[in-house]
Amino acid sequence: MRRLLASALVVAACLQSAPAAAQEPGPELDRFYFRLAGGPRALARWTDCLVNRSPQEARALFDHEPGSPVFQQANEAVFGEQGGTCLFSTRSLSVSGVMAMGSIAEHLLRADKPARPHATTVSGTFAGGGTYQWVWQGLQPRGEQLLGPLAQCLVARHADQVEAVLAERPNANGERTAYNAMRAEIADCIPPGEQRVLQPQQLRAALAATYYRAARAANADGTAE
């Protein structure tokens, strides 16, 4: 009995001292993604026109809480009547709230070149361990809403990887490579036991809007790096 007990204690000690198995990173983004470039590029032409016509109103979109009255005023100034005059082609144009805000944010990031915001505290407990899968069709509204906390976590914890994605041309191999290099970081920002369905274009848009909003706020209060 003593020998059995001693053996059990040795096994238990070995199990406690053994390092935990590394979590497998999420799935890679494959080359089918290249076929989806038409919609975002048409959207970029439209939002470039919008920003060029009302640059200050476009910036104001990122200074106010989404859904607030002042945000709605800025939204109407950007997407109101002049939105129709800029919509020179509707063919292959895919628009959602996340995609439109992200496209405008990318234009302003190129124009303003803001300094990187300091890392911020992310609300909630994110110990990693969540999973995700890529899909090609556009996300439903609930799926888009879940991109917000994920993008906030990635910008706060992994700004280098976010910048690497945004530095590449959308729907190009460099962007695909940058996404595949941050698979572990994406999983790190999904709560344990939960799964996310991600669409790469919409995730990029959420990252751009989140990064620009954080950078603009940090540059305004002097806390940018």
Contacts in CASP RR format, 6 or more apart in sequence:
PFRMAT RR
TARGET T0000
AUTHOR 0000-0000-0000
METHOD contacts of the structure
MODEL  1
MRRLLASALVVAACLQSAPAAAQEPGPELDRFYFRLAGGPRALARWTDCL
VNRSPQEARALFDHEPGSPVFQQANEAVFGEQGGTCLFSTRSLSVSGVMA
MGSIAEHLLRADKPARPHATTVSGTFAGGGTYQWVWQGLQPRGEQLLGPL
AQCLVARHADQVEAVLAERPNANGERTAYNAMRAEIADCIPPGEQRVLQP
QQLRAALAATYYRAARAANADGTAE
23 128 0 8 1.000
23 129 0 8 1.000
23 184 0 8 1.000
23 187 0 8 1.000
25 183 0 8 1.000
25 184 0 8 1.000
25 187 0 8 1.000
26 131 0 8 1.000
26 132 0 8 1.000
26 183 0 8 1.000
26 184 0 8 1.000
26 186 0 8 1.000
26 187 0 8 1.000
27 132 0 8 1.000
27 133 0 8 1.000
27 134 0 8 1.000
27 183 0 8 1.000
28 180 0 8 1.000
28 183 0 8 1.000
29 134 0 8 1.000
29 176 0 8 1.000
29 179 0 8 1.000
29 180 0 8 1.000
29 200 0 8 1.000
30 134 0 8 1.000
31 173 0 8 1.000
31 176 0 8 1.000
32 136 0 8 1.000
33 134 0 8 1.000
33 136 0 8 1.000
33 171 0 8 1.000
33 176 0 8 1.000
33 200 0 8 1.000
34 171 0 8 1.000
34 172 0 8 1.000
34 173 0 8 1.000
34 176 0 8 1.000
36 136 0 8 1.000
36 171 0 8 1.000
36 201 0 8 1.000
37 170 0 8 1.000
37 171 0 8 1.000
38 92 0 8 1.000
38 171 0 8 1.000
39 92 0 8 1.000
39 93 0 8 1.000
39 94 0 8 1.000
40 94 0 8 1.000
40 99 0 8 1.000
40 103 0 8 1.000
40 170 0 8 1.000
40 171 0 8 1.000
40 201 0 8 1.000
41 170 0 8 1.000
41 171 0 8 1.000
42 89 0 8 1.000
42 91 0 8 1.000
42 92 0 8 1.000
42 93 0 8 1.000
42 94 0 8 1.000
43 93 0 8 1.000
43 94 0 8 1.000
43 95 0 8 1.000
43 99 0 8 1.000
43 100 0 8 1.000
43 103 0 8 1.000
44 103 0 8 1.000
44 106 0 8 1.000
44 107 0 8 1.000
44 170 0 8 1.000
45 88 0 8 1.000
45 89 0 8 1.000
46 83 0 8 1.000
46 86 0 8 1.000
46 87 0 8 1.000
46 88 0 8 1.000
46 93 0 8 1.000
46 103 0 8 1.000
47 100 0 8 1.000
47 103 0 8 1.000
47 104 0 8 1.000
47 107 0 8 1.000
48 107 0 8 1.000
49 83 0 8 1.000
49 86 0 8 1.000
49 88 0 8 1.000
50 58 0 8 1.000
50 78 0 8 1.000
50 79 0 8 1.000
50 82 0 8 1.000
50 83 0 8 1.000
50 86 0 8 1.000
50 104 0 8 1.000
51 58 0 8 1.000
51 78 0 8 1.000
51 104 0 8 1.000
51 107 0 8 1.000
51 108 0 8 1.000
51 111 0 8 1.000
53 82 0 8 1.000
53 86 0 8 1.000
54 77 0 8 1.000
54 78 0 8 1.000
54 82 0 8 1.000
55 111 0 8 1.000
57 74 0 8 1.000
57 77 0 8 1.000
57 78 0 8 1.000
58 78 0 8 1.000
58 104 0 8 1.000
58 107 0 8 1.000
58 108 0 8 1.000
59 108 0 8 1.000
59 112 0 8 1.000
59 216 0 8 1.000
60 70 0 8 1.000
60 74 0 8 1.000
60 77 0 8 1.000
61 71 0 8 1.000
61 74 0 8 1.000
61 75 0 8 1.000
61 78 0 8 1.000
61 101 0 8 1.000
61 104 0 8 1.000
62 105 0 8 1.000
62 108 0 8 1.000
62 209 0 8 1.000
62 212 0 8 1.000
62 213 0 8 1.000
62 216 0 8 1.000
63 74 0 8 1.000
63 216 0 8 1.000
63 217 0 8 1.000
64 70 0 8 1.000
64 71 0 8 1.000
64 74 0 8 1.000
65 71 0 8 1.000
78 104 0 8 1.000
79 100 0 8 1.000
87 93 0 8 1.000
94 138 0 8 1.000
96 138 0 8 1.000
96 144 0 8 1.000
96 202 0 8 1.000
97 144 0 8 1.000
98 144 0 8 1.000
98 147 0 8 1.000
98 202 0 8 1.000
98 205 0 8 1.000
98 206 0 8 1.000
98 209 0 8 1.000
99 201 0 8 1.000
99 202 0 8 1.000
99 205 0 8 1.000
101 205 0 8 1.000
101 209 0 8 1.000
102 204 0 8 1.000
102 205 0 8 1.000
102 206 0 8 1.000
102 208 0 8 1.000
102 209 0 8 1.000
102 212 0 8 1.000
103 205 0 8 1.000
103 208 0 8 1.000
104 209 0 8 1.000
105 205 0 8 1.000
105 208 0 8 1.000
105 209 0 8 1.000
105 211 0 8 1.000
105 212 0 8 1.000
105 213 0 8 1.000
106 166 0 8 1.000
106 208 0 8 1.000
108 212 0 8 1.000
109 166 0 8 1.000
109 208 0 8 1.000
109 211 0 8 1.000
109 212 0 8 1.000
109 215 0 8 1.000
112 216 0 8 1.000
114 212 0 8 1.000
114 215 0 8 1.000
114 216 0 8 1.000
114 218 0 8 1.000
114 219 0 8 1.000
114 224 0 8 1.000
115 215 0 8 1.000
115 218 0 8 1.000
115 219 0 8 1.000
115 224 0 8 1.000
115 225 0 8 1.000
116 159 0 8 1.000
116 163 0 8 1.000
116 215 0 8 1.000
116 218 0 8 1.000
116 224 0 8 1.000
116 225 0 8 1.000
117 155 0 8 1.000
117 159 0 8 1.000
117 211 0 8 1.000
117 214 0 8 1.000
117 215 0 8 1.000
117 217 0 8 1.000
117 218 0 8 1.000
117 219 0 8 1.000
117 223 0 8 1.000
117 224 0 8 1.000
117 225 0 8 1.000
118 218 0 8 1.000
118 223 0 8 1.000
118 224 0 8 1.000
118 225 0 8 1.000
119 156 0 8 1.000
119 157 0 8 1.000
119 159 0 8 1.000
120 155 0 8 1.000
120 156 0 8 1.000
120 214 0 8 1.000
121 156 0 8 1.000
122 152 0 8 1.000
122 153 0 8 1.000
122 156 0 8 1.000
122 157 0 8 1.000
125 191 0 8 1.000
126 153 0 8 1.000
126 188 0 8 1.000
126 189 0 8 1.000
126 190 0 8 1.000
126 191 0 8 1.000
127 191 0 8 1.000
127 192 0 8 1.000
128 187 0 8 1.000
128 188 0 8 1.000
128 189 0 8 1.000
128 190 0 8 1.000
128 191 0 8 1.000
128 192 0 8 1.000
129 187 0 8 1.000
129 188 0 8 1.000
129 190 0 8 1.000
129 191 0 8 1.000
129 192 0 8 1.000
129 193 0 8 1.000
130 187 0 8 1.000
130 190 0 8 1.000
130 191 0 8 1.000
130 192 0 8 1.000
130 193 0 8 1.000
130 194 0 8 1.000
130 195 0 8 1.000
130 196 0 8 1.000
131 187 0 8 1.000
131 190 0 8 1.000
131 193 0 8 1.000
131 194 0 8 1.000
131 195 0 8 1.000
131 196 0 8 1.000
132 186 0 8 1.000
132 187 0 8 1.000
132 190 0 8 1.000
132 195 0 8 1.000
132 196 0 8 1.000
132 197 0 8 1.000
132 198 0 8 1.000
133 195 0 8 1.000
133 196 0 8 1.000
133 197 0 8 1.000
133 198 0 8 1.000
134 198 0 8 1.000
134 199 0 8 1.000
134 200 0 8 1.000
135 197 0 8 1.000
135 198 0 8 1.000
135 199 0 8 1.000
136 199 0 8 1.000
137 199 0 8 1.000
138 199 0 8 1.000
138 202 0 8 1.000
139 147 0 8 1.000
139 197 0 8 1.000
139 199 0 8 1.000
139 202 0 8 1.000
143 197 0 8 1.000
144 202 0 8 1.000
144 206 0 8 1.000
146 196 0 8 1.000
147 198 0 8 1.000
147 202 0 8 1.000
147 203 0 8 1.000
147 206 0 8 1.000
148 206 0 8 1.000
148 210 0 8 1.000
149 189 0 8 1.000
150 186 0 8 1.000
150 189 0 8 1.000
150 190 0 8 1.000
150 196 0 8 1.000
150 198 0 8 1.000
150 203 0 8 1.000
150 206 0 8 1.000
151 203 0 8 1.000
151 206 0 8 1.000
151 207 0 8 1.000
151 209 0 8 1.000
151 210 0 8 1.000
151 211 0 8 1.000
152 210 0 8 1.000
153 188 0 8 1.000
153 189 0 8 1.000
154 161 0 8 1.000
154 162 0 8 1.000
154 182 0 8 1.000
154 185 0 8 1.000
154 186 0 8 1.000
154 189 0 8 1.000
154 207 0 8 1.000
154 210 0 8 1.000
155 162 0 8 1.000
155 207 0 8 1.000
155 210 0 8 1.000
155 211 0 8 1.000
155 214 0 8 1.000
156 214 0 8 1.000
157 185 0 8 1.000
157 188 0 8 1.000
157 189 0 8 1.000
158 182 0 8 1.000
158 185 0 8 1.000
158 188 0 8 1.000
158 189 0 8 1.000
159 211 0 8 1.000
161 178 0 8 1.000
161 181 0 8 1.000
161 182 0 8 1.000
161 185 0 8 1.000
162 182 0 8 1.000
162 207 0 8 1.000
162 211 0 8 1.000
163 211 0 8 1.000
164 178 0 8 1.000
164 181 0 8 1.000
164 182 0 8 1.000
165 175 0 8 1.000
165 178 0 8 1.000
165 179 0 8 1.000
165 182 0 8 1.000
165 204 0 8 1.000
165 207 0 8 1.000
166 204 0 8 1.000
166 207 0 8 1.000
166 208 0 8 1.000
166 211 0 8 1.000
167 178 0 8 1.000
168 174 0 8 1.000
168 175 0 8 1.000
168 177 0 8 1.000
168 178 0 8 1.000
169 175 0 8 1.000
170 201 0 8 1.000
170 204 0 8 1.000
171 201 0 8 1.000
175 200 0 8 1.000
175 204 0 8 1.000
179 200 0 8 1.000
186 198 0 8 1.000
190 196 0 8 1.000
215 224 0 8 1.000
218 224 0 8 1.000
END
